[in-house]
Amino acid sequence: MNATANTPSATGHDPAYAYPMERHCPYHMPAGYGPLRERRPLTRVTLYDGRSAWLVTGNAEGRALLPDPRLSCDTAHPSFPCLTEETADQQVSQLPLIGVDDPVHARQRRLVASGFGIRRIAALRPHIERAAEELTDAMLAGGNRAELVSAYALPLASEATFTLLGVPSPQRPHLGELAQRMLSLSGDGSTHQAEQTFRQLLRHLEELISTRHQAPGNGVIDDLIAQHQPLGDADTGELAMMCMVLITGGNDTTAVTLATSLHALLEHPDQLARLRSDPALVPGAVEELMRLTSVTDALLRVALADIDVAGHTIRAGEGVIFSTMLMNRDPDAWEDPDTLDVRRKAGRHVAFGYGIHQCVGQNLARVEMEIALNTLLRRIPTLRLDDERQVRSVTPHAQLGGVAELPVTWRPEGT
């Protein structure tokens, strides 16, 4: 991905800032974001193919625009923005929930909303707590070193998502591995292999849905099937795609957010000490950590009509990109926005998006984060980064940033 290029744009007004930009720290802004923030609340950027798009960087303006029905999520639109050549090649038209507009989106969201409601998530909390304890037991039994993404963050997120969906335990490792492989291949630009893995994952989910149609369980998958009677082939295909979106979003994004948040805390011992001394701060700290890390940075839209905002006019057919990181670091919304403060009231963040497409799994993600942090702080009070190994960021990805590997260590019990 590109650095900032301060050359005149085709309009002759704004500098042509090349976008996207790489993170050189899992939770800090890219260096080129400074000038973009200074030009808030929106400015023009240049994409990999030379096309121009609007980048929204102001918190208030972004929160006003994201629910605007004149902005479309339809990836099949000929002017829909793509951030890299690889994502353009791999782009799947109209993914359920995230790549469709109302009324299709409203119908799909109604199908899954109750399954991710507060009451359903509260009932799942004891299971997530047990999983966090068992994963911590396994780490402690293995010595005094671990890699937290593979040993804790990803298996915890996967267990929560698969349990809520109702995926049978024997199928979880394979489905999880396929989802991870598909995402890693997408990040590496291996278009053909990513497409093959995508099709393989989809086939497994279609088979699972067909099986559960004959022998129902009590997960979100079963709720979806119950709302599609009789279940035709088209229904099976749509439900499989919806489950794939929920799995990839629930597993990977939550795991990366958790690991990146832990990285930030371990590099801010004063903030970590506050959480250890007062666990009641953890729910608020989760919001602050999501604000600061903003692992899903770019929300893509295309304008269907002219929109006037902050002295600019977004024309119909122009691409619009919402930078959640810049919106979450807007100094007009937060004092010292680049500073981690676990006591901050960070409720206006847009780490889950905003408006009708706000993440349907946000209740689950919050509970996972709270449980994961509380368990680690209580069970491993001497947890710290392992200086002998390097933290590894995710493969450079146009929309996802954060920690891929987080090596940690701690003092053995009794020493």
C-alpha positions as CSV (number, residue, x, y, z in Angstrom):
1,M,0.0,0.0,0.0
2,N,1.1,3.5,-0.6
3,A,2.5,6.5,1.3
4,T,1.1,10.0,0.9
5,A,1.7,11.6,-2.5
6,N,1.4,15.4,-2.4
7,T,0.7,16.0,-6.1
8,P,-2.3,18.0,-7.4
9,S,-5.4,16.0,-7.9
10,A,-7.5,15.9,-11.1
11,T,-9.8,18.6,-9.5
12,G,-6.9,20.9,-8.9
13,H,-8.0,21.4,-5.3
14,D,-6.8,18.8,-2.8
15,P,-3.5,17.0,-2.7
16,A,-3.8,13.5,-4.1
17,Y,-3.3,11.5,-1.0
18,A,-2.7,7.9,-2.0
19,Y,-5.0,5.5,-0.1
20,P,-4.9,3.0,1.7
21,M,-1.9,3.5,3.9
22,E,0.0,0.8,5.9
23,R,0.1,0.7,9.6
24,H,3.7,0.4,10.9
25,C,2.4,-0.2,14.4
26,P,-0.6,-2.5,15.0
27,Y,-2.5,0.2,16.9
28,H,-1.0,3.5,15.9
29,M,-2.2,5.5,12.9
30,P,-0.2,5.3,9.7
31,A,2.2,8.3,9.4
32,G,0.3,9.6,6.4
33,Y,-2.9,10.0,8.4
34,G,-1.7,13.1,10.2
35,P,-2.3,15.4,7.1
36,L,-5.6,13.7,6.4
37,R,-6.8,14.4,10.0
38,E,-5.7,18.1,9.6
39,R,-8.0,18.3,6.6
40,R,-11.0,16.8,8.3
41,P,-13.9,16.2,8.1
42,L,-13.4,14.8,4.5
43,T,-10.9,15.1,1.6
44,R,-10.1,13.4,-1.6
45,V,-7.8,10.4,-1.9
46,T,-6.5,8.5,-4.9
47,L,-7.0,4.8,-5.1
48,Y,-4.6,2.2,-6.6
49,D,-6.2,2.5,-10.1
50,G,-6.0,6.3,-10.2
51,R,-9.6,6.9,-9.4
52,S,-10.5,9.5,-6.8
53,A,-12.7,8.9,-3.8
54,W,-13.9,10.9,-0.8
55,L,-12.3,9.9,2.6
56,V,-14.5,10.8,5.6
57,T,-12.4,11.5,8.6
58,G,-14.6,13.6,10.9
59,N,-16.6,11.8,13.6
60,A,-19.7,13.9,13.6
61,E,-19.9,14.1,9.8
62,G,-19.2,10.4,9.4
63,R,-22.0,9.5,11.9
64,A,-24.3,11.7,10.0
65,L,-23.4,10.2,6.6
66,L,-23.2,6.5,7.4
67,P,-27.0,6.1,7.8
68,D,-27.7,8.2,4.7
69,P,-29.7,6.0,2.2
70,R,-28.0,8.0,-0.6
71,L,-24.9,6.0,0.1
72,S,-24.9,2.4,-1.1
73,C,-23.0,-0.7,0.1
74,D,-23.8,-2.5,-3.2
75,T,-20.4,-3.9,-4.4
76,A,-22.0,-4.7,-7.8
77,H,-22.4,-1.0,-8.5
78,P,-19.9,-0.1,-11.3
79,S,-18.5,2.9,-9.4
80,F,-18.1,1.0,-6.1
81,P,-14.6,1.8,-4.8
82,C,-12.0,-0.9,-4.4
83,L,-8.8,-0.4,-2.4
84,T,-6.4,-2.8,-4.0
85,E,-6.2,-4.7,-7.3
86,E,-6.4,-8.0,-5.3
87,T,-9.7,-7.0,-3.6
88,A,-11.1,-5.9,-6.9
89,D,-10.3,-9.3,-8.4
90,Q,-11.7,-11.2,-5.4
91,Q,-14.8,-9.0,-4.9
92,V,-17.9,-11.0,-4.4
93,S,-21.0,-9.2,-5.4
94,Q,-23.6,-8.4,-2.8
95,L,-22.4,-10.4,0.2
96,P,-25.3,-10.8,2.6
97,L,-25.6,-8.2,5.4
98,I,-22.5,-6.2,4.4
99,G,-22.8,-5.8,0.6
100,V,-26.5,-5.1,0.2
101,D,-28.9,-2.1,0.8
102,D,-32.4,-1.9,2.1
103,P,-34.9,-3.5,1.7
104,V,-32.7,-6.7,1.2
105,H,-30.4,-5.7,4.0
106,A,-33.3,-5.0,6.4
107,R,-34.8,-8.5,5.6
108,Q,-31.5,-10.3,6.2
109,R,-30.7,-8.4,9.4
110,R,-34.1,-9.2,10.8
111,L,-33.3,-12.9,10.3
112,V,-30.2,-12.8,12.5
113,A,-30.9,-9.9,14.9
114,S,-32.6,-11.9,17.7
115,G,-29.8,-14.5,17.6
116,F,-27.3,-11.7,18.5
117,G,-29.5,-9.9,20.9
118,I,-28.5,-9.1,24.5
119,R,-30.5,-11.9,26.1
120,R,-29.1,-14.6,23.8
121,I,-25.5,-13.3,24.4
122,A,-26.1,-13.1,28.2
123,A,-27.1,-16.8,28.2
124,L,-23.8,-17.6,26.3
125,R,-21.6,-15.7,28.8
126,P,-21.0,-18.7,31.2
127,H,-19.8,-20.8,28.2
128,I,-17.4,-18.1,27.1
129,E,-16.1,-17.7,30.7
130,R,-15.4,-21.5,30.9
131,A,-13.7,-21.4,27.5
132,A,-11.4,-18.5,28.6
133,E,-10.5,-20.3,31.8
134,E,-9.7,-23.5,30.0
135,L,-7.5,-21.7,27.4
136,T,-5.7,-20.0,30.2
137,D,-5.2,-23.3,32.0
138,A,-3.6,-24.7,28.9
139,M,-1.3,-21.7,28.5
140,L,-0.2,-22.0,32.1
141,A,0.3,-25.7,31.8
142,G,2.6,-25.2,28.8
143,G,5.2,-23.1,30.8
144,N,5.6,-19.4,31.0
145,R,5.4,-18.4,27.3
146,A,2.6,-18.3,24.8
147,E,1.5,-16.7,21.5
148,L,-1.7,-15.1,22.5
149,V,-3.5,-15.0,19.1
150,S,-3.3,-18.8,18.4
151,A,-3.4,-19.9,22.1
152,Y,-6.1,-17.6,23.3
153,A,-7.7,-14.8,21.2
154,L,-8.6,-16.8,18.1
155,P,-9.8,-20.0,19.8
156,L,-11.9,-18.0,22.2
157,A,-13.5,-15.9,19.5
158,S,-14.1,-19.0,17.4
159,E,-15.7,-21.0,20.2
160,A,-18.1,-18.1,21.0
161,T,-19.1,-17.7,17.4
162,F,-19.5,-21.4,16.6
163,T,-21.4,-22.0,19.8
164,L,-23.8,-19.2,19.1
165,L,-24.4,-20.3,15.5
166,G,-24.8,-23.9,16.6
167,V,-22.0,-25.5,14.6
168,P,-21.3,-29.0,15.9
169,S,-18.1,-29.3,17.8
170,P,-16.5,-31.9,15.4
171,Q,-16.9,-29.5,12.4
172,R,-15.5,-26.4,14.1
173,P,-11.8,-26.9,13.6
174,H,-12.1,-27.5,9.9
175,L,-14.5,-24.7,9.3
176,G,-12.3,-22.3,11.3
177,E,-9.2,-23.4,9.4
178,L,-11.0,-22.8,6.1
179,A,-12.1,-19.3,7.2
180,Q,-8.6,-18.4,8.3
181,R,-7.0,-19.8,5.2
182,M,-9.4,-17.8,3.0
183,L,-8.7,-14.5,4.8
184,S,-4.9,-15.1,4.8
185,L,-4.9,-15.9,1.1
186,S,-6.9,-12.8,0.4
187,G,-4.3,-10.7,2.3
188,D,-1.5,-12.4,0.3
189,G,-3.1,-11.7,-3.0
190,S,-3.5,-15.4,-3.9
191,T,-6.8,-14.8,-5.8
192,H,-7.3,-18.2,-7.3
193,Q,-6.6,-20.1,-4.0
194,A,-8.7,-17.7,-2.0
195,E,-11.6,-18.3,-4.4
196,Q,-11.2,-22.1,-4.1
197,T,-11.2,-21.9,-0.3
198,F,-14.2,-19.6,-0.4
199,R,-16.1,-22.2,-2.5
200,Q,-15.0,-25.0,-0.2
201,L,-16.2,-23.2,2.9
202,L,-19.5,-22.4,1.3
203,R,-20.1,-26.0,0.3
204,H,-19.4,-27.2,3.9
205,L,-21.9,-24.6,5.2
206,E,-24.5,-25.6,2.6
207,E,-24.1,-29.3,3.7
208,L,-24.4,-28.3,7.4
209,I,-27.6,-26.3,6.7
210,S,-29.1,-29.2,4.7
211,T,-28.3,-31.6,7.6
212,R,-29.8,-29.3,10.2
213,H,-32.9,-28.9,8.2
214,Q,-33.5,-32.6,8.8
215,A,-32.3,-32.6,12.4
216,P,-32.7,-29.1,14.0
217,G,-30.6,-27.8,16.9
218,N,-30.8,-24.6,18.9
219,G,-28.4,-22.2,17.3
220,V,-28.6,-19.2,15.1
221,I,-28.3,-21.5,12.0
222,D,-31.5,-23.3,13.2
223,D,-33.3,-19.9,13.6
224,L,-32.4,-19.0,10.1
225,I,-33.7,-22.4,8.7
226,A,-36.9,-22.0,10.7
227,Q,-37.6,-18.7,9.0
228,H,-37.1,-20.3,5.5
229,Q,-39.8,-23.0,5.2
230,P,-39.9,-24.7,2.8
231,L,-36.1,-24.5,2.4
232,G,-35.2,-24.3,-1.3
233,D,-31.8,-24.4,-2.9
234,A,-31.6,-20.6,-3.2
235,D,-32.5,-20.3,0.5
236,T,-29.7,-22.7,1.4
237,G,-27.2,-20.8,-0.7
238,E,-28.2,-17.4,0.9
239,L,-28.1,-18.8,4.4
240,A,-24.6,-20.4,3.8
241,M,-23.3,-17.0,2.6
242,M,-24.8,-15.3,5.7
243,C,-23.1,-17.9,8.0
244,M,-19.8,-17.4,6.2
245,V,-20.0,-13.6,6.8
246,L,-20.9,-14.1,10.5
247,I,-18.0,-16.7,10.9
248,T,-15.3,-14.7,9.2
249,G,-16.4,-11.4,10.9
250,G,-16.9,-13.0,14.3
251,N,-13.7,-15.1,14.5
252,D,-11.0,-13.0,12.8
253,T,-12.0,-9.5,13.5
254,T,-12.8,-10.1,17.2
255,A,-9.5,-12.1,17.7
256,V,-7.4,-9.3,16.0
257,T,-9.2,-6.6,18.1
258,L,-8.5,-8.6,21.3
259,A,-4.9,-9.2,20.5
260,T,-4.3,-5.6,19.4
261,S,-5.9,-4.3,22.5
262,L,-3.7,-6.5,24.7
263,H,-0.7,-5.3,22.8
264,A,-1.7,-1.7,23.5
265,L,-2.3,-2.4,27.2
266,L,1.0,-4.3,27.6
267,E,2.8,-1.3,26.2
268,H,0.9,1.1,28.6
269,P,1.6,-0.5,32.0
270,D,0.0,2.5,33.8
271,Q,-3.3,1.8,32.1
272,L,-2.9,-2.0,32.7
273,A,-2.3,-1.3,36.4
274,R,-5.6,0.7,36.5
275,L,-7.6,-2.3,35.2
276,R,-5.9,-4.7,37.5
277,S,-6.7,-2.5,40.5
278,D,-10.3,-1.8,39.4
279,P,-11.9,-4.5,37.2
280,A,-15.0,-2.4,37.1
281,L,-13.2,-0.3,34.6
282,V,-13.0,-3.1,32.1
283,P,-16.3,-2.6,30.2
284,G,-15.5,1.0,29.6
285,A,-11.9,0.1,28.7
286,V,-13.2,-2.2,26.0
287,E,-14.9,0.7,24.3
288,E,-11.7,2.8,24.6
289,L,-9.5,0.0,23.2
290,M,-11.9,-0.6,20.3
291,R,-11.8,3.2,19.6
292,L,-8.0,3.3,19.7
293,T,-7.3,0.1,17.7
294,S,-10.0,0.5,15.0
295,V,-8.8,-2.7,13.3
296,T,-11.5,-2.5,10.6
297,D,-10.5,0.8,9.2
298,A,-12.2,1.4,5.8
299,L,-16.0,1.3,5.3
300,L,-16.8,1.6,1.6
301,R,-19.8,3.2,-0.1
302,V,-20.8,4.7,-3.4
303,A,-23.0,7.8,-3.7
304,L,-26.4,7.2,-5.5
305,A,-27.2,11.0,-5.5
306,D,-25.5,14.3,-4.8
307,I,-24.8,14.9,-1.1
308,D,-23.7,18.2,0.4
309,V,-21.6,17.9,3.5
310,A,-19.2,20.3,5.2
311,G,-18.9,22.7,2.3
312,H,-18.3,19.9,-0.2
313,T,-20.5,18.1,-2.7
314,I,-20.2,14.3,-3.1
315,R,-21.5,13.6,-6.6
316,A,-23.6,10.7,-7.6
317,G,-21.3,7.8,-8.7
318,E,-18.4,8.9,-6.5
319,G,-16.8,6.5,-4.0
320,V,-16.9,7.3,-0.3
321,I,-14.6,5.7,2.3
322,F,-15.1,6.1,6.0
323,S,-11.9,5.8,8.0
324,T,-13.0,4.5,11.3
325,M,-9.5,5.1,12.7
326,L,-9.5,8.7,11.8
327,M,-13.1,9.2,12.9
328,N,-12.2,7.5,16.2
329,R,-9.2,9.8,16.5
330,D,-11.0,13.1,15.8
331,P,-9.8,15.8,18.2
332,D,-13.2,17.5,17.9
333,A,-14.8,14.4,19.5
334,W,-12.1,13.4,22.0
335,E,-9.4,15.2,23.9
336,D,-5.9,13.8,23.2
337,P,-7.4,11.2,20.9
338,D,-4.1,9.3,20.3
339,T,-3.8,8.6,24.0
340,L,-5.0,5.4,25.6
341,D,-7.1,6.2,28.6
342,V,-9.1,3.3,30.1
343,R,-11.2,5.8,32.1
344,R,-12.3,7.7,29.0
345,K,-16.0,7.8,27.9
346,A,-15.5,6.5,24.4
347,G,-19.1,5.7,23.5
348,R,-19.2,7.7,20.2
349,H,-16.6,5.5,18.5
350,V,-17.4,3.8,15.2
351,A,-15.3,0.7,15.5
352,F,-18.5,-1.3,14.8
353,G,-19.6,1.0,12.1
354,Y,-22.8,3.1,12.5
355,G,-26.3,3.2,11.1
356,I,-28.2,0.3,9.6
357,H,-25.0,-1.6,8.8
358,Q,-23.6,-1.4,12.3
359,C,-22.0,-4.7,13.2
360,V,-24.7,-7.2,14.1
361,G,-22.3,-9.1,16.4
362,Q,-21.2,-6.2,18.5
363,N,-22.9,-7.5,21.7
364,L,-21.0,-10.7,21.4
365,A,-17.7,-9.0,20.7
366,R,-18.0,-6.8,23.8
367,V,-18.8,-9.7,26.0
368,E,-15.8,-11.7,24.6
369,M,-13.5,-8.8,25.1
370,E,-14.6,-8.2,28.7
371,I,-14.3,-11.9,29.6
372,A,-11.0,-12.3,27.9
373,L,-9.4,-9.3,29.6
374,N,-10.8,-10.0,33.0
375,T,-9.6,-13.6,32.9
376,L,-6.1,-12.8,31.8
377,L,-5.7,-10.0,34.3
378,R,-6.9,-12.2,37.1
379,R,-5.1,-15.4,36.2
380,I,-1.8,-14.1,34.9
381,P,-1.1,-10.9,36.8
382,T,2.6,-10.8,35.6
383,L,1.7,-11.0,31.9
384,R,4.1,-9.0,29.7
385,L,5.4,-8.9,26.1
386,D,8.1,-11.5,25.4
387,D,11.2,-9.4,24.5
388,E,12.8,-12.4,22.8
389,R,10.2,-12.6,20.1
390,Q,8.7,-10.0,17.8
391,V,5.0,-8.9,17.6
392,R,3.8,-9.6,14.1
393,S,1.2,-7.5,12.4
394,V,-1.5,-8.9,10.1
395,T,-0.6,-9.3,6.5
396,P,-1.0,-5.8,5.0
397,H,-4.7,-5.6,4.2
398,A,-6.7,-2.7,2.8
399,Q,-9.3,-2.8,5.5
400,L,-7.9,-4.8,8.4
401,G,-5.0,-3.9,10.6
402,G,-3.7,-5.1,13.9
403,V,-1.8,-8.0,15.6
404,A,-1.3,-11.4,13.9
405,E,1.1,-12.8,16.5
406,L,1.5,-11.6,20.1
407,P,4.2,-13.4,22.0
408,V,3.9,-13.0,25.8
409,T,5.6,-14.3,28.9
410,W,5.0,-14.3,32.7
411,R,6.7,-15.2,35.9
412,P,6.1,-18.8,36.8
413,E,3.8,-19.2,39.8
414,G,5.7,-19.1,43.1
415,T,8.7,-17.2,41.8
